[in-house]
Amino acid sequence: MNDIVRLAGRPVVIGGGLAGLMTALELAPEPVILLSAAPLGGEASSSIAQGGLAAAIGSDDSPELHLADTLAAGDGLCDETVVRRIVGAAPVAIERLAELGVAFDRDASRALSLGLEAAHARRRIVHAAGAATGRELMRALVTAVRNTASITIVEGFAARQLLVENGAITGVLAAGSSGIMAFATSRVVLASGGVGGLFRDTTNPLGCFGQGLALAARVGAAFADLEFIQFHPTALDGLLRPMRLVSEAVRGEGAVLIDETGKRFLADLPGAELGTRDAVARGVYRHLARGHRVFLDARTCLGKSFAERFPTIAGYCNEAGIDPARDPIPVRPAAHYHMGGVAVDLEGRSTVPGLWACGEVASTGLHGANRLASNSLTEAVVMASWVARSVAASPEANRTVSALPQAPTRPDPREACDIVSSSLGVLREGTGLRAAATALLPIASGNSPAADPAAVALMMAVSALGREESRGAHCRSDFPLRSGVARRSRITLDAALQAAASLDTSPIARSA
């Protein structure tokens, strides 16, 4: 028997990662439903995050310096107003997490230990448990959520469809092993993570393949910057999927990239191994394409102290038969973070009334064309507070679910994954992007389990085809230069479907 759940007036937060947990906590004491397909934190990229949270806390640092580094990494596409507000709020966000029980790493004087990562001019990365920051964040926040009486936790049910009436949100349809549940609400927050599961090589949980983007797309939401996918340059090269991440913090401690001959092949890159992630990833990718192998060498800078400084990464290496104190670590780029997402304002509001987005699923304008390391966890915590405030200030419209629609089938990303992996990688070109859009169009237009992942992939491919330049993480071999005009891209699913159907006669993506 299908169940209809009506918890009148309660907003629904979709996602059990950092953004979802924080939004639910910040809504307290207002009652809220937290909907998670897996046990809280179980399928979240936040749980396996090794990097920390960027915040201008050090005596030699300031929000202005953090702003400058973020704008430089974003390669002309950051929204400066958004960046300024988020980096300004970052130190308070760290304090809030500490209040919630996160045990950050501290020095002998109990001051926060600050690490250095690529493209940061100062040590401003706050870590917990060394390179296991995500695990510690989830431990503390899951405990806090489970101890908060105003949060109703629904685990094991995946959101399958957003219900709308007259263009506004009226509810959420979710499916689990015991049947279907319909939550009547006029307030929904997407906090469902990224798209890494659409790529064969990814550091993200394989269950994160853009489900939140698909939910928003099917109700007509606008998206921004979907073509910008960050590839982490140093994923542990092996057969395991998702790939283990070798944190940028290892390079921050002095590790260098070498090939099988021992040559440090990126020494002439601006910033060398600590250049922007897009530049380092392209350098590694191109060296691999020339037939070389690539290794991260921490033997000199860390040596026997590697396991103490980075116990989680040392464990990953040991599982693969590598001793980082004696052996270089084989690495390659892997899809890591999506800068694009649901287009939102500084309160997290989408273009659909009653729909907010927070975390990786959202595009606030903070990251621009290339995310600055460790800004994403900071963004999720800061935005969760603002989203919660906006949701709480929005009156509930007393929605009801009068008839329970049939839930869409469980999405299957495998067909889209093959297309995305071959066309939307570190280097792209127009012929491959056109072929991808053409192949994805009939799948996205259909009703198979592959339809929703294909719809997300189609919007990404159409956006990438429309950006005829190389900027940040988006690199076109047929358009290797950066355009003189910096414009964020915006698209809807309908626009992507129309553009893909008429590739020979019309422009591909609208820039605004």
Helices and strands as residue ranges (DSSP letters): E 12-14, H 18-27, E 32-36, G 45-48, E 53-54, H 63-73, H 80-99, E 114-115, E 125-126, H 133-146, E 151-155, E 157-165, E 168-176, E 179-184, E 188-190, G 196-198, H 211-218, E 223-224, E 229-236, H 248-252, E 256-259, G 272-274, H 277-289, E 294-297, G 303-305, H 306-309, H 311-319, E 329-338, E 341-343, E 355-357, G 359-361, E 362-363, H 375-393, H 414-423, H 430-444, H 451-466, E 489-491, H 493-501, E 510-511
